[in-house]
């Protein structure tokens, strides 16, 4: 009789502990992916149809700043950028970006947290899919 009661309480405790861990993980992911504190630091026309936007999130006293790079059409607001996915997330806001046609060249030194060479948007009712060439130099 005592063993079955102990097993039931152990099962309940384990279930509650797992629920707390899962809820904590999803809360952490939600708040870490939030871009509401980003501020727009760079707007640069790369080509006729492609404009670069860079937002900065201050990491605080112990973490580096995070820079998110977006490619989109002209006249985007920070609220519109927050709805899009950045093609590059790094700790360096000084990437050298140039372009011609639909090709965009990115030279960067520093840590890269995420990179995707697939981004698309509409410019003047035409679908633009820029080709992104990344040259990265890592740091230790």
N, C-alpha and C positions, 0 to 999 in steps of 0.2 A: 504494500500500500504506500509506503513512504518513497519507494523508488519511482513509482509512476507519478507521484506528485512532484518530485524533484525534476523529473524529465519534462513535465508540463511547464514548470516554471523556467527551466533552462531554455525550452523552445520559445516561450514568450519573450524572454530576455534577448535571445538571439535575433528574433524577428524584429523587435524594437530597435536593436542596435543596427541591424542592416537597413531599416527604414531611415534612421538618422544619417547613416553614411551616404545612402543614395540621395536623400534630400540635400545634404551638404554639398555633394558633388555637383548636382544640378544648379544649386544656388551659386556656387563658385563659378561655374561655366557661364551662367547668365550675367553675372556682374563683371567678369573679366572680359567678356565679349561686347559689353556695352560700350557704345561710342558716344554717349551723350556728353562727355567731358572734353571731346576733341575740339581743337580750334584750328581754323584754316590758317596755314602759315605761308604757303606758296601757291600761286596760280600762274601757270606759264603755258603759252600757246606753243605746242611742239610742232604741229603741222597745221595745214589749213582746216582739217576736220577734227584734229585731236588736241585736246587741252589737258594738261597735267594739273592735278590738284594734290597737295600734300597737307595732311592734317597731323597735328601733334597732340599726343596725350602725355601729360606730365606724370612720370612714374613715381614721383615722391622722393623722399630723402635717400632711400636705399635701393631704388630700382631706376634703371635708365629710362629716359623718355622713349616713347614708341612713336614712330612715324609711319603713317599709312599713305600709300601712293595710289591714286585713282587716275584713270584715263576716262574722259567723257567729252561731251560737246561743250560749247561755250556757255557761259552764264549759268552755271550750276551753283546752288546755294549749299551751305553746310548741311542743311536738313536733307536735301536731295542726295548728297554724297553719303550720308549715314545709312541710307536705304540700300546702297550698292555695296558690293564686295570689293575691297582693295586688291589690286593685282600684286602689290608688294607691301610687306610689313617688315620694318627694320628698326635698328637703333640709331641709324644715321639719317639725318635729314638733308644731307648735302650730296645727294646722288647727281651725277652729271647725266642729263637726259637730252638727247637730240633725236631728230627724226626727219624723215623724208617720205612723202606719200603716206602709206599706211604702215611704214616701218618705224619702230621706236627703239632706240638704243639706250640702254641703261648701264652706267658704270658706277659701281658702288663698292666701298670698303666698309666693313663692319659686319655685324651679325644680321642675318636674314631669318626672321621668324616664320614667314610664309611667303611663297611666290607662286603665281599662276600666270602662265603666258597666254591664257585664254580670257579675254574680256571683250565685250561687245556693247554697242550703244547705237542709238539713232542720232544722226546729224543731218538736219534739213531733210527729214523723211527718208534718208538712206541709211541702211544698216552698215555700220563701220566695225570691222573686226581687225584691229591693229595687230601686226606681228611684232612681238616683244623679244628683243635680243638682250640678254643679261650677261654682263661681265662683272664678276664679283671677286673681290680680294678679301679673304678672311683675316681676322685679327684674333689674337689670343688674349 
